[in-house]
Structure formats: structure tokens, C-alpha cells
């Protein structure tokens, strides 16, 4: 599939999720979006801190839990969706801090902005843009987080280079994402549905970590990982998909 075709499929799918036309989970399915969110690492207390409509069940982890966010920091969330991680980060950095969410789906950005206004989150903003071309000034961000999003871009190196660009010297990342143990079948890689399901674009684990290093990061470390299993998963994929949380730093 061409890059623009992939982006079109993903934008259409996530636009429908934002509008409530479909539900979706990546990577762990449960009866409700709350169940899905709890399954990937959010706590009931976390979910009480954010607007209910920001919880869509589309992540594969809880990056704010391991990002060690501090009061006053500026945080960037890649692929912010309706804002669950933006709002959690906003609580952690306080009024002295700032959180920016970037998403390529217009409906998601509109939903996040509306929730921020309705719930008086004055220290957050949502911007429309691609993670390969972030609408963020260089050297202005302390921490970058992301939740099951970088696997959706065909150009992961460009995305991580952009992350490196916007971080301040000494800045850090905490990325929750899906990677693979070995390669996936060619028909899965070529499947539009598998791209939208966060599977076809997943990179082999060691190659993923090396891509982060190639973008300029140091101290690249897997903070946690677990095997991804979902109801109805193609049997050929069982044992091949891994949810990881990766921490890394930009040199001072």
C-alpha cells in the first residue's frame, strides 16, 4: 500500500471512532472501553481524572504511568486521539506545565478541543498534524509520550527524528507501541484493515529500538513488555505481537 493510502484508511477508521460510529481496541479487547483501558494499564483512578468521552480504548499501554512527569514540564502526545493521555499528563504537570496533543484526524482533534473546553483544562491544546512533520517548534518539549501510534506510520525513522527535533536537550520519551517478534505474513503487511488495527505497520522489536537510536536517542530501554493476544486474532500472529513501553533520552 502507498503511504497516502495507509493514512487515508487510518484517518477514516479513527474518524468513525471519534464520532462514535464504531468501537475499536488496540491491542486488548474487552466488553467495554473501560475494560479495554484497564487491560492495558490504566487504573480506575486514572479514568476518573479524565473526561469520560476521552476514553476510547484505542491504546496499548499507559505511557503517563512510566514517564515520570513533573510539575511545570511541557509534554507532547503523539497521536493524541480524544485526549486520555493529554488529560492525564495535564493533571501531573499542573497549571505551571503544558500538554500538546497532535493527531492527524480532524474529528479527534475537534473532540479533544471540545472536551478540554468543557472540562476547563486550561493547560492543554490539540493540534492537527502528522507525526512525521510535527507542528511543534524545535527544542521546546521536555517529554514526548505516545500510545499505540508510531506503528501506524510507514516512516518510523522520520517520526522519531521529528521527536528528537522538538525535544529540549536532555528531554525524554516514553512510547507505548506494538512491535513484532519476527516478520509478519506478506498478506497481513499488505492489508488495509491490519494497518488500521495497529498490526501491519508494527516493526520487528530490535529494528524498532535501533530506529530510535538512529534518530539520535541514547539510553534506549524497554521499560516493560507483554505478549499481545486478542480474540479472533489470526493464528499466524499468535506469539508474534508484543506491546512494549520504550524509554529513551536526547543528549544534553
C-alpha positions in Angstrom: 0.0 0.0 0.0 1.1 3.6 -0.7 1.8 5.8 2.3 -1.1 8.1 1.4 -3.5 5.2 1.1 -2.5 3.9 4.5 -3.0 7.4 6.0 -6.4 7.6 4.4 -7.6 4.2 5.7 -6.4 5.1 9.2 -8.0 8.6 9.2 -11.3 7.1 8.1 -11.3 4.5 10.8 -10.3 6.8 13.6 -12.7 9.5 12.4 -15.5 7.0 12.8 -14.2 6.1 16.3 -14.2 9.8 17.3 -17.7 10.2 16.0 -18.9 7.1 17.9 -19.8 5.2 14.8 -17.6 2.3 15.6 -15.7 1.0 18.6 -12.1 -0.3 18.5 -9.4 -1.6 20.7 -5.7 -1.8 20.2 -4.5 -4.2 21.4 -6.7 -5.8 24.1 -10.4 -6.3 23.6 -13.0 -6.3 26.3 -16.7 -5.8 26.6 -16.4 -2.0 27.2 -13.8 0.7 26.5 -13.3 0.8 30.3 -12.4 -2.8 30.3 -10.0 -2.3 27.4 -8.4 0.6 29.1 -7.9 -1.3 32.4 -6.5 -4.2 30.5 -3.6 -2.1 29.1 -2.6 -0.5 32.3 -4.9 2.4 33.3 -6.2 2.3 36.8 -9.8 3.2 37.9 -8.3 6.3 39.5 -6.8 7.3 36.2 -10.1 7.0 34.4 -11.8 9.2 37.0 -9.3 12.0 36.3 -10.2 12.4 32.6 -13.4 13.3 30.7 -15.4 10.1 30.1 -15.6 10.7 26.4 -11.8 10.9 26.1 -11.6 7.1 27.0 -11.8 5.3 23.6 -10.0 2.1 24.4 -7.6 2.5 21.5 -4.2 2.3 23.3 -1.8 -0.5 24.1 -0.5 0.9 27.4 -0.5 3.8 29.8 2.6 5.9 28.9 2.0 8.6 31.6 2.4 5.9 34.3 6.1 5.4 33.5 7.0 8.9 32.1 7.9 10.3 35.5 6.1 13.6 34.6 7.0 16.6 36.8 5.1 19.8 37.6 5.9 22.5 35.1 7.0 20.3 32.3 5.9 20.6 28.7 4.6 17.3 27.3 3.8 16.3 23.7 1.5 13.4 23.0 1.8 11.9 19.5 -1.5 10.7 18.1 -3.4 12.1 21.0 -6.9 11.0 19.9 -9.6 12.3 22.1 -7.0 13.1 24.8 -7.0 10.5 27.5 -3.2 10.8 27.9 -3.2 14.5 27.3 -5.6 15.0 30.2 -3.7 12.6 32.5 -0.5 14.4 31.7 -2.1 17.7 32.4 -3.0 16.6 35.9 0.6 15.6 36.5 2.4 18.7 35.2 -0.1 21.1 36.8 -1.1 24.6 35.8 2.6 25.5 35.5 3.0 22.9 32.8 1.6 22.4 29.3 0.5 19.5 27.3 0.2 19.4 23.5 -1.7 16.7 21.6 -1.1 16.2 17.9 -3.3 14.0 15.8 -3.9 13.7 12.0 -7.6 13.1 12.3 -9.8 16.2 12.3 -12.6 14.6 14.3 -10.2 13.5 17.0 -8.7 17.0 17.3 -12.1 18.6 17.4 -13.2 16.1 20.1 -10.2 16.8 22.2 -10.6 20.5 21.9 -14.2 20.3 22.9 -13.5 18.2 25.9 -10.7 20.5 27.1 -13.1 23.4 26.9 -16.0 21.7 28.6 -13.8 20.4 31.4 -11.7 23.5 31.9 -8.3 22.1 31.1 -6.5 25.4 30.5 -3.0 23.9 30.2 -3.7 21.7 27.1 -4.1 22.2 23.4 -4.7 20.0 20.4 -3.1 20.5 17.1 -3.8 18.9 13.7 -0.7 17.4 12.1 1.3 14.3 11.1 3.9 12.8 13.4 6.4 12.8 10.5 6.0 16.6 10.3 5.2 17.8 13.8 3.6 21.2 14.1 5.8 22.0 17.1 8.9 24.2 17.4 12.3 22.7 17.8 13.7 22.3 21.3 10.5 23.2 23.2 9.3 19.9 24.8 10.5 18.1 27.9 8.8 14.8 27.4 7.2 13.0 24.4 4.6 10.3 25.0 2.7 8.2 22.6 0.2 5.3 22.8 0.0 2.7 20.1 0.5 5.2 17.3 4.0 5.1 15.8 3.2 1.6 14.4 0.6 3.3 12.2 3.2 5.4 10.3 5.0 4.0 7.3 8.1 6.1 8.1 9.1 5.5 11.7 12.6 6.9 11.3 11.2 10.3 10.2 8.8 10.2 13.1 11.5 9.6 15.7 13.7 12.2 14.1 10.9 14.7 14.5 10.5 13.7 18.1 14.2 14.3 18.6 14.0 17.7 17.0 11.2 19.0 19.2 12.7 17.8 22.5 14.9 20.0 24.6 18.5 18.8 25.3 18.1 16.1 28.0 14.5 15.5 27.1 13.0 12.0 27.2 10.4 9.8 25.5 8.1 7.1 26.9 6.4 5.3 24.0 3.8 2.6 24.3 3.6 0.7 21.0 3.3 -2.7 19.2 6.3 -4.5 17.8 6.8 -7.9 16.4 8.9 -11.0 17.2 10.0 -11.8 13.7 8.3 -10.8 10.5 4.6 -11.0 9.6 3.0 -12.7 6.7 3.1 -10.6 3.5 -0.7 -10.6 3.2 -1.0 -9.1 6.7 1.6 -6.4 5.8 -0.5 -5.5 2.7 -3.9 -5.4 4.5 -5.6 -2.1 5.0 -7.6 -3.5 7.9 -4.4 -4.8 9.5 -2.8 -1.4 9.2 -5.8 0.3 10.9 -5.8 -2.5 13.6 -2.2 -1.5 14.6 -0.8 -4.8 13.2 0.5 -4.4 9.7 2.7 -1.5 10.5 4.4 -3.0 13.6 8.1 -3.2 13.2 10.3 -6.1 14.5 11.3 -5.3 18.1 15.1 -4.9 17.7 14.7 -3.0 14.4 12.3 -0.6 16.2 14.8 0.0 19.0 17.6 0.5 16.5 15.4 3.1 14.6 15.1 5.1 17.8 18.9 5.0 18.2 19.4 6.1 14.5 17.1 9.1 15.2 19.7 10.3 17.7 18.5 8.9 21.0 20.6 7.3 23.8 19.8 5.0 26.7 17.1 3.3 24.7 15.5 0.8 27.1 12.4 -1.4 27.2 10.7 -0.4 30.4 8.1 -3.2 30.1 6.5 -5.5 27.6 3.9 -8.2 27.3 2.6 -10.5 24.6 -0.4 -9.3 22.6 -3.3 -11.7 22.4 -6.7 -10.7 21.1 -9.9 -12.6 20.5 -10.2 -13.6 16.8 -6.5 -12.9 16.1 -5.1 -14.7 13.0 -3.4 -17.8 14.3 -0.3 -17.0 12.3 0.2 -13.9 14.5 -0.1 -15.5 17.9 3.2 -15.1 19.8 4.5 -12.6 17.2 3.0 -9.3 18.5 4.4 -7.6 21.6 3.2 -4.5 23.4 6.3 -2.5 24.6 6.9 0.6 26.6 10.2 2.2 25.4 12.1 4.9 27.3 15.0 6.9 25.7 16.8 10.3 26.1 18.1 13.1 23.9 21.6 14.0 24.8 22.2 17.3 26.7 
